[in-house]
Amino acid sequence: MPKLKPDTIWPSDEEDVEITKQAIEDGTNLTDEELVQFKPFEQADLPESLKKLVRGRPKISNPKISTTVRLDEDVITFFKAKGKGWQTRLNEALRSYMLSHK
């Protein structure tokens, strides 16, 4: 069993019975014998071209770096007030400043 986060919510006995019932009805209730046949995705016998299609976002050449920075509340409020994408706009403002001060 994988290690779970401490705040993982387990289904009640009643919920577990209902989940199992629905899994049996839709054919997704696998036996122990079927479950042991599963392999991690990396070990699956799939063509590499197919693995790339289902493996999430492609790697980018210039990935973002997560950081923590302390900014004034009014600065954050200003960017958030403009709606979704505020972090991108903040990044663009910083880039503009950076390029104008080279």
DRENZADO-237473 format. One record per atom (N, C-alpha, C, O): residue number from 1; x negated, y negated, z; chain; atom name. Coordinates in nm, 4 decimals. Each point is the difference from the previous one (the first is absolute). Last residue first. Layout:
! DRENZADO-237473
[atom NUM [X Y Z] 'A' 'CA'],
...
***
This chain:
! DRENZADO-237473
[atom 102 [-1.9151 -4.6670 -1.8677] 'A' 'N'],
[atom 102 [-0.1210 0.0776 -0.0329] 'A' 'CA'],
[atom 102 [-0.1154 -0.0919 -0.0303] 'A' 'C'],
[atom 102 [-0.1099 0.0467 -0.0297] 'A' 'O'],
[atom 101 [0.5965 -0.1288 0.1510] 'A' 'N'],
[atom 101 [-0.1119 -0.0386 0.0879] 'A' 'CA'],
[atom 101 [-0.1251 0.0832 -0.0262] 'A' 'C'],
[atom 101 [-0.0833 0.0164 0.0891] 'A' 'O'],
[atom 100 [0.5146 0.0439 -0.3060] 'A' 'N'],
[atom 100 [-0.0245 -0.1443 -0.0131] 'A' 'CA'],
[atom 100 [-0.1171 -0.0485 0.0853] 'A' 'C'],
[atom 100 [-0.0413 -0.1155 -0.0102] 'A' 'O'],
[atom 99 [0.1909 0.5719 0.0206] 'A' 'N'],
[atom 99 [-0.0530 -0.0304 -0.1330] 'A' 'CA'],
[atom 99 [-0.0304 -0.1482 -0.0182] 'A' 'C'],
[atom 99 [-0.0904 -0.0365 -0.0752] 'A' 'O'],
[atom 98 [0.2884 0.1861 0.4848] 'A' 'N'],
[atom 98 [-0.1326 0.0595 -0.0154] 'A' 'CA'],
[atom 98 [-0.0619 -0.0411 -0.1341] 'A' 'C'],
[atom 98 [-0.1163 -0.0400 -0.0058] 'A' 'O'],
[atom 97 [0.5643 -0.0805 0.0940] 'A' 'N'],
[atom 97 [-0.0925 -0.0782 0.0806] 'A' 'CA'],
[atom 97 [-0.1427 0.0494 -0.0215] 'A' 'C'],
[atom 97 [-0.0918 -0.0799 -0.0184] 'A' 'O'],
[atom 96 [0.4253 0.3293 -0.1823] 'A' 'N'],
[atom 96 [-0.0086 -0.1304 -0.0653] 'A' 'CA'],
[atom 96 [-0.0994 -0.0905 0.0750] 'A' 'C'],
[atom 96 [-0.0826 -0.0676 -0.0614] 'A' 'O'],
[atom 95 [0.1901 0.4823 0.2553] 'A' 'N'],
[atom 95 [-0.0842 0.0180 -0.1182] 'A' 'CA'],
[atom 95 [-0.0215 -0.1340 -0.0716] 'A' 'C'],
[atom 95 [-0.1115 -0.0313 -0.0417] 'A' 'O'],
[atom 94 [0.4105 0.0399 0.4030] 'A' 'N'],
[atom 94 [-0.1384 0.0148 0.0478] 'A' 'CA'],
[atom 94 [-0.0969 0.0165 -0.1171] 'A' 'C'],
[atom 94 [-0.1103 -0.0546 0.0017] 'A' 'O'],
[atom 93 [0.5668 0.0433 -0.1008] 'A' 'N'],
[atom 93 [-0.0411 -0.1318 0.0508] 'A' 'CA'],
[atom 93 [-0.1450 0.0045 0.0487] 'A' 'C'],
[atom 93 [-0.0776 -0.0923 -0.0248] 'A' 'O'],
[atom 92 [0.2764 0.4987 -0.1099] 'A' 'N'],
[atom 92 [-0.0245 -0.0871 -0.1165] 'A' 'CA'],
[atom 92 [-0.0460 -0.1380 0.0437] 'A' 'C'],
[atom 92 [-0.0877 -0.0584 -0.0637] 'A' 'O'],
[atom 91 [0.2194 0.3630 0.3988] 'A' 'N'],
[atom 91 [-0.1246 0.0450 -0.0614] 'A' 'CA'],
[atom 91 [-0.0369 -0.0898 -0.1188] 'A' 'C'],
[atom 91 [-0.1162 -0.0369 -0.0169] 'A' 'O'],
[atom 90 [0.5311 -0.0348 0.2145] 'A' 'N'],
[atom 90 [-0.1055 -0.0437 0.0913] 'A' 'CA'],
[atom 90 [-0.1364 0.0385 -0.0558] 'A' 'C'],
[atom 90 [-0.0938 -0.0795 0.0048] 'A' 'O'],
[atom 89 [0.4681 0.2369 -0.2343] 'A' 'N'],
[atom 89 [-0.0159 -0.1456 -0.0190] 'A' 'CA'],
[atom 89 [-0.1089 -0.0556 0.0911] 'A' 'C'],
[atom 89 [-0.0764 -0.0872 -0.0412] 'A' 'O'],
[atom 88 [0.1870 0.5383 0.0931] 'A' 'N'],
[atom 88 [-0.0638 -0.0196 -0.1304] 'A' 'CA'],
[atom 88 [-0.0225 -0.1485 -0.0249] 'A' 'C'],
[atom 88 [-0.1066 -0.0401 -0.0469] 'A' 'O'],
[atom 87 [0.3476 0.1586 0.4260] 'A' 'N'],
[atom 87 [-0.1409 0.0341 0.0190] 'A' 'CA'],
[atom 87 [-0.0776 -0.0173 -0.1308] 'A' 'C'],
[atom 87 [-0.1156 -0.0423 0.0011] 'A' 'O'],
[atom 86 [0.5872 -0.0234 0.0024] 'A' 'N'],
[atom 86 [-0.0714 -0.1086 0.0666] 'A' 'CA'],
[atom 86 [-0.1480 0.0312 0.0196] 'A' 'C'],
[atom 86 [-0.0832 -0.0906 -0.0050] 'A' 'O'],
[atom 85 [0.4811 0.3340 -0.2003] 'A' 'N'],
[atom 85 [-0.1251 -0.0246 -0.0706] 'A' 'CA'],
[atom 85 [-0.0860 -0.1071 0.0660] 'A' 'C'],
[atom 85 [-0.0943 -0.0506 -0.0607] 'A' 'O'],
[atom 84 [0.6209 0.0349 0.1356] 'A' 'N'],
[atom 84 [-0.0812 0.1196 -0.0215] 'A' 'CA'],
[atom 84 [-0.1239 -0.0343 -0.0831] 'A' 'C'],
[atom 84 [0.0060 -0.0810 -0.0925] 'A' 'O'],
[atom 83 [0.1940 -0.3539 0.3041] 'A' 'N'],
[atom 83 [0.0575 0.1299 -0.0338] 'A' 'CA'],
[atom 83 [-0.1031 0.1096 -0.0184] 'A' 'C'],
[atom 83 [-0.1177 -0.0139 0.0331] 'A' 'O'],
[atom 82 [0.0853 -0.4647 0.1195] 'A' 'N'],
[atom 82 [0.0132 0.0064 -0.1460] 'A' 'CA'],
[atom 82 [0.0498 0.1366 -0.0468] 'A' 'C'],
[atom 82 [0.0249 0.0189 -0.1191] 'A' 'O'],
[atom 81 [-0.1315 -0.1173 0.5761] 'A' 'N'],
[atom 81 [0.1246 -0.0684 -0.0377] 'A' 'CA'],
[atom 81 [0.0233 0.0045 -0.1503] 'A' 'C'],
[atom 81 [0.1135 -0.0142 -0.0455] 'A' 'O'],
[atom 80 [-0.5202 0.1766 0.2474] 'A' 'N'],
[atom 80 [0.1114 0.0937 0.0134] 'A' 'CA'],
[atom 80 [0.1320 -0.0620 -0.0455] 'A' 'C'],
[atom 80 [0.0870 0.0704 -0.0512] 'A' 'O'],
[atom 79 [-0.4760 -0.3443 0.0609] 'A' 'N'],
[atom 79 [-0.0097 0.1028 -0.1047] 'A' 'CA'],
[atom 79 [0.1154 0.0994 0.0069] 'A' 'C'],
[atom 79 [0.0527 0.0404 -0.1037] 'A' 'O'],
[atom 78 [-0.0723 -0.3786 0.4393] 'A' 'N'],
[atom 78 [0.0113 -0.0603 -0.1331] 'A' 'CA'],
[atom 78 [-0.0002 0.1067 -0.1093] 'A' 'C'],
[atom 78 [0.0871 0.0005 -0.0870] 'A' 'O'],
[atom 77 [-0.1720 0.1314 0.5327] 'A' 'N'],
[atom 77 [0.1414 -0.0333 -0.0199] 'A' 'CA'],
[atom 77 [0.0222 -0.0583 -0.1385] 'A' 'C'],
[atom 77 [0.0983 0.0335 -0.0661] 'A' 'O'],
[atom 76 [-0.5427 0.0458 0.2012] 'A' 'N'],
[atom 76 [0.0711 0.1256 -0.0271] 'A' 'CA'],
[atom 76 [0.1473 -0.0272 -0.0285] 'A' 'C'],
[atom 76 [0.0564 0.0571 -0.0934] 'A' 'O'],
[atom 75 [-0.3064 -0.4246 0.2235] 'A' 'N'],
[atom 75 [-0.0508 0.0487 -0.1288] 'A' 'CA'],
[atom 75 [0.0733 0.1281 -0.0390] 'A' 'C'],
[atom 75 [0.0470 0.0137 -0.1129] 'A' 'O'],
[atom 74 [0.0339 -0.2037 0.5371] 'A' 'N'],
[atom 74 [0.0673 -0.0753 -0.1071] 'A' 'CA'],
[atom 74 [-0.0474 0.0424 -0.1391] 'A' 'C'],
[atom 74 [0.0755 -0.0094 -0.0967] 'A' 'O'],
[atom 73 [-0.2766 0.1993 0.4920] 'A' 'N'],
[atom 73 [0.1373 0.0458 -0.0201] 'A' 'CA'],
[atom 73 [0.0679 -0.0726 -0.1160] 'A' 'C'],
[atom 73 [0.0736 0.0618 -0.0770] 'A' 'O'],
[atom 72 [-0.6088 0.0097 0.0835] 'A' 'N'],
[atom 72 [0.0998 -0.0811 0.0699] 'A' 'CA'],
[atom 72 [0.1405 0.0446 -0.0378] 'A' 'C'],
[atom 72 [0.0261 0.0403 -0.1134] 'A' 'O'],
[atom 71 [-0.4153 0.3236 0.0946] 'A' 'N'],
[atom 71 [0.0389 -0.1211 -0.0713] 'A' 'CA'],
[atom 71 [0.1021 -0.0764 0.0817] 'A' 'C'],
[atom 71 [0.0704 0.0576 0.0829] 'A' 'O'],
[atom 70 [-0.4549 0.3775 -0.0663] 'A' 'N'],
[atom 70 [0.0934 -0.0806 0.0788] 'A' 'CA'],
[atom 70 [0.0237 -0.1316 -0.0735] 'A' 'C'],
[atom 70 [-0.0933 -0.0759 -0.0264] 'A' 'O'],
[atom 69 [-0.0407 0.6005 -0.1394] 'A' 'N'],
[atom 69 [-0.0449 -0.1383 0.0050] 'A' 'CA'],
[atom 69 [0.1058 -0.0800 0.0756] 'A' 'C'],
[atom 69 [0.1197 0.0246 -0.0149] 'A' 'O'],
[atom 68 [-0.2882 0.5088 -0.1448] 'A' 'N'],
[atom 68 [0.0810 -0.0778 0.0924] 'A' 'CA'],
[atom 68 [-0.0593 -0.1399 0.0051] 'A' 'C'],
[atom 68 [-0.1202 -0.0180 0.0200] 'A' 'O'],
[atom 67 [0.1250 0.4251 -0.4210] 'A' 'N'],
[atom 67 [-0.0741 -0.0755 0.1001] 'A' 'CA'],
[atom 67 [0.0976 -0.0667 0.0948] 'A' 'C'],
[atom 67 [0.1198 -0.0073 -0.0277] 'A' 'O'],
[atom 66 [-0.1895 0.3669 -0.4371] 'A' 'N'],
[atom 66 [0.0822 -0.0370 0.1141] 'A' 'CA'],
[atom 66 [-0.0872 -0.0695 0.1033] 'A' 'C'],
[atom 66 [-0.1101 0.0452 0.0313] 'A' 'O'],
[atom 65 [0.0474 -0.0243 -0.5735] 'A' 'N'],
[atom 65 [-0.0599 0.0422 0.1253] 'A' 'CA'],
[atom 65 [0.0898 -0.0474 0.1126] 'A' 'C'],
[atom 65 [0.0342 -0.1181 0.0073] 'A' 'O'],
[atom 64 [0.0295 0.2447 -0.5691] 'A' 'N'],
[atom 64 [0.0149 -0.0947 0.1106] 'A' 'CA'],
[atom 64 [-0.0652 0.0604 0.1241] 'A' 'C'],
[atom 64 [-0.0104 0.1219 0.0137] 'A' 'O'],
[atom 63 [-0.1672 0.0240 -0.5078] 'A' 'N'],
[atom 63 [0.1084 0.0187 0.0961] 'A' 'CA'],
[atom 63 [0.0024 -0.1086 0.1072] 'A' 'C'],
[atom 63 [-0.1021 -0.0618 0.0301] 'A' 'O'],
[atom 62 [-0.0918 0.1436 -0.5264] 'A' 'N'],
[atom 62 [-0.0224 -0.1030 0.1008] 'A' 'CA'],
[atom 62 [0.1104 0.0089 0.1059] 'A' 'C'],
[atom 62 [0.0889 -0.0851 0.0035] 'A' 'O'],
[atom 61 [-0.1030 0.3924 -0.3675] 'A' 'N'],
[atom 61 [-0.1423 -0.0315 0.0083] 'A' 'CA'],
[atom 61 [-0.0312 -0.1021 0.1104] 'A' 'C'],
[atom 61 [-0.1128 -0.0060 0.0490] 'A' 'O'],
[atom 60 [0.5173 0.3797 -0.0327] 'A' 'N'],
[atom 60 [-0.0296 -0.1257 -0.0681] 'A' 'CA'],
[atom 60 [-0.1460 -0.0361 0.0244] 'A' 'C'],
[atom 60 [-0.0602 0.0421 0.0988] 'A' 'O'],
[atom 59 [0.3787 0.4373 -0.1163] 'A' 'N'],
[atom 59 [-0.1019 -0.0788 0.0689] 'A' 'CA'],
[atom 59 [-0.0261 -0.1273 -0.0788] 'A' 'C'],
[atom 59 [-0.0066 0.0026 -0.1229] 'A' 'O'],
[atom 58 [0.4909 0.2261 0.0872] 'A' 'N'],
[atom 58 [-0.1380 0.0210 -0.0445] 'A' 'CA'],
[atom 58 [-0.0964 -0.0881 0.0805] 'A' 'C'],
[atom 58 [0.0379 -0.1054 0.0510] 'A' 'O'],
[atom 57 [0.4305 0.2948 0.1564] 'A' 'N'],
[atom 57 [-0.0572 -0.1099 -0.0767] 'A' 'CA'],
[atom 57 [-0.1416 0.0333 -0.0463] 'A' 'C'],
[atom 57 [-0.0756 0.0656 0.0715] 'A' 'O'],
[atom 56 [0.3611 0.3611 0.0330] 'A' 'N'],
[atom 56 [0.0084 -0.1354 0.0529] 'A' 'CA'],
[atom 56 [-0.0652 -0.1017 -0.0912] 'A' 'C'],
[atom 56 [-0.0220 0.0249 -0.1185] 'A' 'O'],
[atom 55 [0.0564 0.4532 0.0133] 'A' 'N'],
[atom 55 [-0.0878 -0.0247 0.1133] 'A' 'CA'],
[atom 55 [0.0015 -0.1445 0.0488] 'A' 'C'],
[atom 55 [-0.0997 -0.0463 0.0553] 'A' 'O'],
[atom 54 [0.3018 0.2960 -0.4493] 'A' 'N'],
[atom 54 [0.0795 0.0097 0.1217] 'A' 'CA'],
[atom 54 [-0.0788 -0.0371 0.1248] 'A' 'C'],
[atom 54 [0.0486 0.0211 0.1111] 'A' 'O'],
[atom 53 [-0.2404 -0.0286 -0.5573] 'A' 'N'],
[atom 53 [0.1321 -0.0593 -0.0150] 'A' 'CA'],
[atom 53 [0.0768 -0.0049 0.1309] 'A' 'C'],
[atom 53 [0.0753 -0.0943 0.0240] 'A' 'O'],
[atom 52 [-0.5021 0.3098 -0.0612] 'A' 'N'],
[atom 52 [-0.0137 -0.1456 -0.0033] 'A' 'CA'],
[atom 52 [0.1361 -0.0684 -0.0078] 'A' 'C'],
[atom 52 [0.0181 -0.1086 0.0549] 'A' 'O'],
[atom 51 [-0.0401 0.5789 -0.0804] 'A' 'N'],
[atom 51 [-0.0312 -0.0444 0.1358] 'A' 'CA'],
[atom 51 [-0.0100 -0.1522 0.0051] 'A' 'C'],
[atom 51 [0.0448 -0.0624 0.0961] 'A' 'O'],
[atom 50 [0.0054 0.2660 -0.5143] 'A' 'N'],
[atom 50 [0.1258 -0.0003 0.0750] 'A' 'CA'],
[atom 50 [-0.0237 -0.0473 0.1429] 'A' 'C'],
[atom 50 [0.0822 -0.0729 0.0556] 'A' 'O'],
[atom 49 [-0.4551 0.1252 -0.3362] 'A' 'N'],
[atom 49 [0.0831 -0.1081 -0.0536] 'A' 'CA'],
[atom 49 [0.1325 -0.0095 0.0751] 'A' 'C'],
[atom 49 [0.0517 -0.1099 0.0202] 'A' 'O'],
[atom 48 [-0.3523 0.4664 0.0746] 'A' 'N'],
[atom 48 [-0.0435 -0.1267 0.0589] 'A' 'CA'],
[atom 48 [0.0855 -0.1165 -0.0484] 'A' 'C'],
[atom 48 [0.0269 -0.0929 0.0761] 'A' 'O'],
[atom 47 [0.1827 0.5872 -0.0504] 'A' 'N'],
[atom 47 [-0.0956 -0.0716 -0.0840] 'A' 'CA'],
[atom 47 [-0.0333 -0.1361 0.0625] 'A' 'C'],
[atom 47 [0.0863 -0.0635 0.0607] 'A' 'O'],
[atom 46 [0.0497 0.4581 0.2686] 'A' 'N'],
[atom 46 [0.0649 -0.0909 -0.0945] 'A' 'CA'],
[atom 46 [-0.1067 -0.0633 -0.0885] 'A' 'C'],
[atom 46 [-0.1132 -0.0194 0.0443] 'A' 'O'],
[atom 45 [0.1559 0.3513 0.3786] 'A' 'N'],
[atom 45 [-0.0496 0.0323 -0.1334] 'A' 'CA'],
[atom 45 [0.0752 -0.0815 -0.1046] 'A' 'C'],
[atom 45 [0.0799 0.0537 -0.0768] 'A' 'O'],
[atom 44 [-0.1906 -0.1831 0.6131] 'A' 'N'],
[atom 44 [0.0999 0.0541 -0.0928] 'A' 'CA'],
[atom 44 [-0.0617 0.0216 -0.1375] 'A' 'C'],
[atom 44 [-0.0877 -0.0751 -0.0427] 'A' 'O'],
[atom 43 [-0.1147 -0.1233 0.4501] 'A' 'N'],
[atom 43 [-0.0357 0.1359 -0.0382] 'A' 'CA'],
[atom 43 [0.0968 0.0607 -0.1008] 'A' 'C'],
[atom 43 [-0.0191 0.1138 -0.0429] 'A' 'O'],
[atom 42 [0.0760 -0.5539 0.2330] 'A' 'N'],
[atom 42 [-0.1336 -0.0003 -0.0596] 'A' 'CA'],
[atom 42 [-0.0406 0.1381 -0.0499] 'A' 'C'],
[atom 42 [-0.0819 0.0108 -0.0911] 'A' 'O'],
[atom 41 [0.4918 -0.0736 0.3358] 'A' 'N'],
[atom 41 [0.0074 -0.0519 -0.1367] 'A' 'CA'],
[atom 41 [-0.1354 0.0090 -0.0703] 'A' 'C'],
[atom 41 [-0.0067 0.0356 -0.1176] 'A' 'O'],
[atom 40 [0.1011 0.3181 0.5014] 'A' 'N'],
[atom 40 [-0.0113 -0.1458 -0.0040] 'A' 'CA'],
[atom 40 [-0.0055 -0.0469 -0.1461] 'A' 'C'],
[atom 40 [-0.0502 0.0718 -0.0864] 'A' 'O'],
[atom 39 [0.3069 0.3756 0.1531] 'A' 'N'],
[atom 39 [-0.1376 -0.0457 0.0130] 'A' 'CA'],
[atom 39 [0.0015 -0.1523 0.0120] 'A' 'C'],
[atom 39 [0.0951 -0.0647 -0.0438] 'A' 'O'],
[atom 38 [0.2714 0.5192 0.1150] 'A' 'N'],
[atom 38 [-0.0297 -0.1383 -0.0344] 'A' 'CA'],
[atom 38 [-0.1463 -0.0320 0.0235] 'A' 'C'],
[atom 38 [-0.0622 0.0517 0.0928] 'A' 'O'],
[atom 37 [0.2776 0.3698 0.0190] 'A' 'N'],
[atom 37 [-0.0534 -0.0079 -0.1357] 'A' 'CA'],
[atom 37 [-0.0358 -0.1435 -0.0402] 'A' 'C'],
[atom 37 [-0.0719 -0.0205 -0.0978] 'A' 'O'],
[atom 36 [0.2864 0.1481 0.5147] 'A' 'N'],
[atom 36 [-0.1441 0.0277 0.0033] 'A' 'CA'],
[atom 36 [-0.0630 -0.0065 -0.1382] 'A' 'C'],
[atom 36 [-0.1223 -0.0073 -0.0114] 'A' 'O'],
[atom 35 [0.6002 -0.0481 0.0669] 'A' 'N'],
[atom 35 [-0.0767 -0.1140 0.0505] 'A' 'CA'],
[atom 35 [-0.1505 0.0255 -0.0006] 'A' 'C'],
[atom 35 [-0.0771 -0.0920 -0.0272] 'A' 'O'],
[atom 34 [0.3900 0.4369 -0.0884] 'A' 'N'],
[atom 34 [-0.0101 -0.1023 -0.1056] 'A' 'CA'],
[atom 34 [-0.0877 -0.1166 0.0449] 'A' 'C'],
[atom 34 [-0.0771 -0.0545 -0.0790] 'A' 'O'],
[atom 33 [0.1688 0.3945 0.3894] 'A' 'N'],
[atom 33 [-0.0812 0.0563 -0.1085] 'A' 'CA'],
[atom 33 [-0.0177 -0.1015 -0.1132] 'A' 'C'],
[atom 33 [-0.1069 -0.0086 -0.0603] 'A' 'O'],
[atom 32 [0.3963 -0.0937 0.4194] 'A' 'N'],
[atom 32 [-0.1407 -0.0092 0.0429] 'A' 'CA'],
[atom 32 [-0.0927 0.0516 -0.1091] 'A' 'C'],
[atom 32 [-0.1088 -0.0540 -0.0200] 'A' 'O'],
[atom 31 [0.5678 -0.1348 -0.1595] 'A' 'N'],
[atom 31 [-0.0397 0.1025 0.0973] 'A' 'CA'],
[atom 31 [-0.1454 -0.0220 0.0401] 'A' 'C'],
[atom 31 [-0.0733 -0.0744 -0.0653] 'A' 'O'],
[atom 30 [0.4259 -0.3194 -0.1027] 'A' 'N'],
[atom 30 [-0.1025 0.0952 -0.0416] 'A' 'CA'],
[atom 30 [-0.0325 0.0986 0.1118] 'A' 'C'],
[atom 30 [0.0049 -0.0336 0.1183] 'A' 'O'],
[atom 29 [0.3981 -0.3102 -0.2866] 'A' 'N'],
[atom 29 [-0.0412 0.0660 0.1228] 'A' 'CA'],
[atom 29 [-0.0972 0.1113 -0.0372] 'A' 'C'],
[atom 29 [0.0418 0.1089 -0.0394] 'A' 'O'],
[atom 28 [0.2041 -0.3988 -0.2697] 'A' 'N'],
[atom 28 [-0.1334 -0.0453 0.0403] 'A' 'CA'],
[atom 28 [-0.0457 0.0601 0.1326] 'A' 'C'],
[atom 28 [-0.1007 -0.0435 0.0557] 'A' 'O'],
[atom 27 [0.5385 0.0767 -0.3196] 'A' 'N'],
[atom 27 [-0.1077 0.0870 -0.0453] 'A' 'CA'],
[atom 27 [-0.1388 -0.0433 0.0405] 'A' 'C'],
[atom 27 [-0.0979 0.0496 -0.0557] 'A' 'O'],
[atom 26 [0.5577 -0.2271 0.1643] 'A' 'N'],
[atom 26 [-0.0605 -0.0547 -0.1229] 'A' 'CA'],
[atom 26 [-0.1234 0.0780 -0.0452] 'A' 'C'],
[atom 26 [-0.0680 -0.0416 -0.0939] 'A' 'O'],
[atom 25 [0.3199 0.1815 0.4825] 'A' 'N'],
[atom 25 [0.0986 -0.0284 -0.1049] 'A' 'CA'],
[atom 25 [-0.0649 -0.0509 -0.1287] 'A' 'C'],
[atom 25 [0.0422 0.0368 -0.1096] 'A' 'O'],
[atom 24 [-0.3076 0.0313 0.4971] 'A' 'N'],
[atom 24 [0.0430 0.1292 -0.0546] 'A' 'CA'],
[atom 24 [0.0961 -0.0229 -0.1161] 'A' 'C'],
[atom 24 [-0.0093 0.0669 -0.1030] 'A' 'O'],
[atom 23 [-0.1241 -0.4431 0.3411] 'A' 'N'],
[atom 23 [-0.1125 0.0527 -0.0778] 'A' 'CA'],
[atom 23 [0.0354 0.1334 -0.0633] 'A' 'C'],
[atom 23 [-0.0369 0.0266 -0.1144] 'A' 'O'],
[atom 22 [0.3451 -0.2265 0.4111] 'A' 'N'],
[atom 22 [-0.0042 -0.0704 -0.1280] 'A' 'CA'],
[atom 22 [-0.1139 0.0510 -0.0877] 'A' 'C'],
[atom 22 [0.0152 0.0089 -0.1218] 'A' 'O'],
[atom 21 [0.0162 0.1685 0.5561] 'A' 'N'],
[atom 21 [0.1199 0.0376 -0.0763] 'A' 'CA'],
[atom 21 [-0.0026 -0.0659 -0.1385] 'A' 'C'],
[atom 21 [0.0254 0.0656 -0.1010] 'A' 'O'],
[atom 20 [-0.3580 -0.1914 0.4093] 'A' 'N'],
[atom 20 [-0.0233 0.1346 -0.0519] 'A' 'CA'],
[atom 20 [0.1168 0.0458 -0.0867] 'A' 'C'],
[atom 20 [-0.0205 0.0583 -0.1064] 'A' 'O'],
[atom 19 [0.0684 -0.4659 0.3294] 'A' 'N'],
[atom 19 [-0.1057 -0.0120 -0.1015] 'A' 'CA'],
[atom 19 [-0.0252 0.1364 -0.0651] 'A' 'C'],
[atom 19 [-0.0095 0.0106 -0.1222] 'A' 'O'],
[atom 18 [0.3039 -0.0219 0.4889] 'A' 'N'],
[atom 18 [0.0607 -0.0630 -0.1179] 'A' 'CA'],
[atom 18 [-0.1019 -0.0129 -0.1139] 'A' 'C'],
[atom 18 [0.0338 0.0240 -0.1159] 'A' 'O'],
[atom 17 [-0.1878 0.1371 0.5308] 'A' 'N'],
[atom 17 [0.0923 0.0983 -0.0574] 'A' 'CA'],
[atom 17 [0.0614 -0.0562 -0.1285] 'A' 'C'],
[atom 17 [0.0098 0.0708 -0.1003] 'A' 'O'],
[atom 16 [-0.2747 -0.3604 0.3503] 'A' 'N'],
[atom 16 [-0.0825 0.1012 -0.0648] 'A' 'CA'],
[atom 16 [0.0863 0.1073 -0.0657] 'A' 'C'],
[atom 16 [-0.0311 0.0465 -0.1096] 'A' 'O'],
[atom 15 [0.2387 -0.3774 0.3725] 'A' 'N'],
[atom 15 [-0.0468 -0.0567 -0.1269] 'A' 'CA'],
[atom 15 [-0.0825 0.1032 -0.0771] 'A' 'C'],
[atom 15 [0.0109 0.0102 -0.1222] 'A' 'O'],
[atom 14 [0.1300 0.1099 0.5541] 'A' 'N'],
[atom 14 [0.1160 -0.0098 -0.0895] 'A' 'CA'],
[atom 14 [-0.0418 -0.0534 -0.1372] 'A' 'C'],
[atom 14 [0.0443 0.0510 -0.1029] 'A' 'O'],
[atom 13 [-0.3678 -0.0376 0.4442] 'A' 'N'],
[atom 13 [0.0330 0.1366 -0.0427] 'A' 'CA'],
[atom 13 [0.1162 -0.0017 -0.0992] 'A' 'C'],
[atom 13 [-0.0006 0.0735 -0.0987] 'A' 'O'],
[atom 12 [-0.2741 -0.5165 0.0965] 'A' 'N'],
[atom 12 [0.0615 0.0776 0.1083] 'A' 'CA'],
[atom 12 [0.0285 0.1402 -0.0534] 'A' 'C'],
[atom 12 [-0.0104 0.0249 -0.1202] 'A' 'O'],
[atom 11 [-0.3967 -0.3072 -0.0903] 'A' 'N'],
[atom 11 [0.1455 0.0162 -0.0057] 'A' 'CA'],
[atom 11 [0.0493 0.0784 0.1204] 'A' 'C'],
[atom 11 [-0.0707 0.0850 0.0541] 'A' 'O'],
[atom 10 [-0.3655 -0.4006 -0.0248] 'A' 'N'],
[atom 10 [0.0382 0.1342 -0.0396] 'A' 'CA'],
[atom 10 [0.1515 0.0077 -0.0098] 'A' 'C'],
[atom 10 [0.0702 -0.0650 0.0775] 'A' 'O'],
[atom 9 [-0.4547 -0.3438 -0.1098] 'A' 'N'],
[atom 9 [0.1322 0.0357 0.0504] 'A' 'CA'],
[atom 9 [0.0370 0.1364 -0.0557] 'A' 'C'],
[atom 9 [0.0051 0.0182 -0.1217] 'A' 'O'],
[atom 8 [-0.4915 -0.2954 0.2318] 'A' 'N'],
[atom 8 [0.0761 0.0813 -0.0946] 'A' 'CA'],
[atom 8 [0.1325 0.0411 0.0643] 'A' 'C'],
[atom 8 [0.0033 0.0460 0.1141] 'A' 'O'],
[atom 7 [-0.3874 -0.3152 0.0669] 'A' 'N'],
[atom 7 [0.1384 -0.0463 -0.0041] 'A' 'CA'],
[atom 7 [0.0853 0.0756 -0.1023] 'A' 'C'],
[atom 7 [0.1073 -0.0467 -0.0384] 'A' 'O'],
[atom 6 [-0.5838 0.1360 0.1094] 'A' 'N'],
[atom 6 [0.0683 0.0138 0.1291] 'A' 'CA'],
[atom 6 [0.1480 -0.0407 -0.0047] 'A' 'C'],
[atom 6 [0.0803 0.0521 0.0774] 'A' 'O'],
[atom 5 [-0.3214 0.1501 -0.5143] 'A' 'N'],
[atom 5 [-0.0097 -0.1237 0.0764] 'A' 'CA'],
[atom 5 [0.0783 0.0157 0.1299] 'A' 'C'],
[atom 5 [0.0994 0.0726 0.0039] 'A' 'O'],
[atom 4 [-0.2959 0.3734 -0.2191] 'A' 'N'],
[atom 4 [0.1001 -0.1017 -0.0291] 'A' 'CA'],
[atom 4 [-0.0237 -0.1235 0.0847] 'A' 'C'],
[atom 4 [-0.0635 0.0067 0.1052] 'A' 'O'],
[atom 3 [-0.2184 0.4461 -0.3206] 'A' 'N'],
[atom 3 [0.0121 -0.0891 0.1143] 'A' 'CA'],
[atom 3 [0.0951 -0.1128 -0.0381] 'A' 'C'],
[atom 3 [-0.0165 -0.0627 -0.1047] 'A' 'O'],
[atom 2 [0.0717 0.5460 -0.1303] 'A' 'N'],
[atom 2 [-0.0828 -0.1202 -0.0015] 'A' 'CA'],
[atom 2 [0.0219 -0.0834 0.1263] 'A' 'C'],
[atom 2 [0.1052 0.0066 0.0636] 'A' 'O'],
[atom 1 [-0.0652 0.5366 -0.0990] 'A' 'N'],
[atom 1 [0.0836 -0.1175 0.0000] 'A' 'CA'],
[atom 1 [-0.0881 -0.1239 0.0000] 'A' 'C'],
[atom 1 [-0.0923 -0.0083 0.0810] 'A' 'O'],
***
